[in-house]
Amino acid sequence: MSDYQEIHQYDTGTQFIFTVKEHGAPKDISDATVIKILFYFKNKSHIIVDGQFLTDGTDGLVSYITGANDITVVGDAWGQVYYETPTGKTYSSKGKFIVKDNIATVT
């Protein structure tokens, strides 16, 4: 998972970039037919969203841009890639990030 300066509760348009690795090196997942991003939050809630290749998948890079109500829980959170290829279904390692609170919520 990429490093982020700051992620705040209710941010939209934040791009998450994950690198799927095998033995420490980026894995070619260009034959993936399904890509999901799983987000798990400290209150034990989770969301599952559609991910996409950042480039062509040969570099293992997968991305997701947050939408409304994706990131709602302040505190520790984790992201993980799930993908399906013709040879199997695989989960990546988890990446941790912190969701910071806001002074107020603007509607």
GICOR-V566836 format. One line per field, one symbol per residue. psi: psi as a letter, one per 20 degrees, with the letter a starting at -180 (. if undefined). A space follows every 10 residues. Layout:
psi=???
This chain:
psi=qqppgqpqpj pqjppppqop qpkiqppoki jpippqpppp rhjjrrqprp rqphdjihjj pqrppqapjg nipqaqrqqq ppqprhiapq prqqpqrppq rrgrpp.
